[in-house]
Amino acid sequence: MSQSPRGILVPLITPFTAADTLALDALEQLARDVLDEGAAGLVALGTTGEPSALDPAERAAVVEVCARVCRERGAPLVVGAGGGMRESLRTLAGLAEHPEVVAALAPVPAFVRPGDAGVLAWFEQLAARSPVPVIVYHVPQRTGQWLTAETLCALARLPGIAGVKYATGALDPQAVALLAAAPPDFAVLGGDDAVVSPLLALGAPGAILASAHLATGRFVALADAWRSGDVARARELGHRLAALSAALFAEPNPAVIKGALHALGRIPSPAVRLPLLPASPAGVDRALAALEPLLAPQLSTR
């Protein structure tokens, strides 16, 4: 990758038909839509894409669609590569087939809790054998492993590690310390939608945001406003987008996002796969109500 990832990347859902098959046409259109609205790139098979509920052929089909759209648009693609070492390495090896893939998004394996030394050894092995740079997915609520700013900076010094998706659930002191100490070529990307605005204000160069399926252009405008120093504009957008994100994540992700996209006619079904359940009608209504003021013409994207 010629430079660290930056801007707003959208981790795409995997839309299903009412018959529980992949809705690949809808996936392709979603990919085109968010890029048309200014997204800097796409993420395939992130947590939002329900990769653990997909079989290998389905995962390959999702990557193929996203790679084709990114190839046509000249946009970067990041692909999720979770699981154990062998599974992760198989996924990484397959990425060499797609030149559009600029990075892999890899978490610490869930439940293992290997400690800082184990985390460093894990990512050193992944990066050494990956055909593309690796973005560390730091999401301790799911993995059970919390990483300090010191550990993340040690990861940043490893060859082949391009950045971190920082998703601890809060803007915490470790995030502040990391942004102050991280090397300039190590991208600290926001991963918690509701608190992405202050992270951008502190200097994060971008974010991977599931909420950006909706009001994509507003999230792009938020990042642009902080980057250009338009504080008043950034604050206005940040508060409104935080309310949208809170509504979209009020039930297990990506149920509400899928419910809202279906209500808007953008995907053929709101279906998720077990153990997830579809969003409640009230949850979808709250998300659509939070979205409505963001679509007002007077809230220009500038």
N, C-alpha and C positions, 0 to 999 in steps of 0.2 A: 504494500500500500504506500503510495507516494507521500501521504501525510495522514496525521491522525484524524479519525472521524469527527465530524462536527455538524452542527445544525440539528434539525428535528428529523429523527428517523421514526418511521411508523412500524411497530411490530404487528404484522397483519394477523387478523383472525383467520381461521380456516372455516369458510362457510360450508354448510351442509344443505342438501335438499331435504324435502319432507320425507324422502325415502332413506335418509341417512347415508347418502353417497356424497362425494365431494362435489361442490358447486364451483367448478373451476372457472367457468365463464364469469361468475360473480367475483371470484378472487381476482381475476385479471382486471376487471373493471375497477375494483377497489384500489388495486395497485396503481392503475392509471390515474384515478381520481386524486389520490393523495399526492402523487407527484405533480399533477397539474396544479394543485393548490400550493405548491412550494416546498413540500417535504424534500429533505436533502437526500433521502434514500429509504430503503425498505429493510425490514428484518423478517426473515422467514423462519418458522419453527421456533419462535420464542415462546415463552410461557403462554402468551395470549393466543397462540396458534394451536394450543392443545396437542402438542407433539406426542405426548405419552399415550394419547387415545388414537393415534394414527398408526396404520401398519407401514412397513417399509416402502411398499409401492405407493401409498398415499403420500408419505413424506417426500419421496422422490418427485411425485407429480407436483406438489406444492412448490418445491424448489425450482423445478423446470419452468413453471408459469412465471414465478417472480423473476427468475433470471432472464427470461425472454423479454419481459417488460423493461427491466433495467437495461438490457442490451439495447433495446430500441430507443430508450430515453437517455442513455449515457449516464445512468444513475448507479450508485454503489448498492450492493446487496450484502447484508450480513446474515449469516445462517446460524441458528442455534445448534449447539453440539453438546448436549447434556448426556448424563448417564455415567456408567463405569468406564474405566480406562479403555477396554477393548471396544466398547460401543462408541465411545467418543472418537477413538482413533479411526474406526471405520467411517464414521461420519466425516471427519476431517479429510480423510483420503479422497472421498468422493467429491469434495469441493474443488479439486483440481480440474474437474471437467467443465467448470463454469467460470470463465474469466471475469464475469461480472461480480463474483463473490470477492469482496475485499477484506473480509474478516469473519471470524467465527466467534460466537458469543457462548462462553462456557462457564458454568457455575462450579463451585465446589460440590462434589457428590453429596446428595442429601443424606442425613442421618449419621454419616461417618464421623464427623467432627474430628478431623485429623490433627488439629493444632496448627500453629503458624508454620512450623517447619515442614509439616506434611503438605500444607497448601502450597508452599514455595516449590517443593519437589514435584508436586502434581502438575502445576502450571509450567514448570521448566520442561517436563517431559512432553506435555501437550504442544507447547510452542516449538520445541525442537523437531517435532515430527509433523507439524501442520504445514500445509502448502500456503496458508495465508496467516496473517497476524491474528492473535487471539485477544479478544476483549473479555476481561474477567467480569463475570456477573456476580456481584456481591449482593445477595438477597438473604440475609441471615434468618429471617422468619421462615424461610422455606428450607434452607440448608442446615440450620442449627449451628453454623460456624460464623462467629463474628470476627471481623478483621480490623485491626487498628490502622490508623494512617501510616504508622511506621511499616507495617507489613505490606500495605498496598504500595508504598513507595519502593519497598524492596522488590515487589513484583514488577513495578514499572522499570526497574533496572535490568530485568531479564530480557535477553534478545527475543524478539518476536511477540512481546506483549505490547499491545497498542493502546490500551485504555481500560477503563472500568465502567460498567453500568452500576451506579451507586444507588442502591435501593434498600436502605436500612429502615425506612418507614418514617424518617424524620430528618430535619436539618440539624444534625448533632455536632458536638465539638470535634469529632473525628473528621467529619466532612470539611469543616473549616480548616483544620490542620492539614488535611490532604490537599485542598486547593492551594494552600499557601506553599506547600513543599513539593508538589508533584513536578517532575520534569516537564518542560514545555511541549515535548512530543508525546506525552502521555495524556490522553483525553479522559477527563472525569465527566462522564455523561450522566445527567439526571435520569433516575429510574423510578422515582416516586412522583406521580403526576401532580398530586395536590400541593407539593412543596417545591415544584421545579422552578417557580419564579425566583424565590430567594437564592436557590443554588446558581441560577444563571446570573443573578445580581452579583454573586461572589466570584464570578469568573468562569463558570463551567462553559465549555465551548458548544454544548448541545445537549440533547437528551434523546432517549428512546421511550416514547410515550404512547401507550395504548389509547389514551383518550383522544389522541390526534387523528383517529379515524373520523372523528366529528370535529367540525370547526378547525380543520387542518391549517387553514390560512391564518387563523388567529394565533395558534401556537407558534407558527413561523414568525408572525409579527411580534409576538412576545420576545422571542429570542433576538430578533433584529433590534427591538427597542432597547433592550439591555445592552446589546453590543454597541449601539450608537450613542448611548447615554441619554436616551429620551426617558427619563425616570417617571415622569407623570404618566406617559403612555403605557409604560411597562407595568406600573402599579395598577392602573385601571384594568388592563387585560389580565394581569396576574390574579386579581381578586375574582374576576368573573370566571376565568378558566379553572381556578381552584374549586369553585362551586360546582362546575360541570364535572370535574374529575371526582369529587367526593360523591356525587350522585352515581357516576358510572361504576365506582368501586364499592358501592354500598352493599352489594351482593357479590358472591365469588366471581372473579374475572374469568372469562369474558362475557358472562351471561347478560349483563345489562347492556354492554356495548352491542352484542348481537341483537338483543331485543330492540334497541333504538335503531340500528341499521335496518332491521326488518320493517319496523314501523315506518321508516322513511322510504321503503321500497328499494333498498340498495342490495339486499340479499334475499334469497327466496324463502328462507326459514330462519327462525331464531334459535334453532336447535343447537344444543351442546351435547357432548357425550358424557355418560356416567364416568365418575361419580358426580360430575356437575349436573345441576338441574337448571332448566330455563328460568330466566328472571321473572319475578312477579310483575303483573300488570302495573301495580303501583310504583314499583321501582323503575320501570321503563318510563312511566308518565313523569316521574320526578326528573329523570335525565333529560327528557324532551323539554320540560319546562326550564331547566337550567340552560339548555342549548338555545332556546328561542331568543333571549336578548343578545346572544353572541352573533346572531344572524341579522341583527338590525342594521340597515344601511348606514346609519350615522356613526356606527362603530367601525370606522374605516380601518383597513389593514395597513395603510401607509407603507 
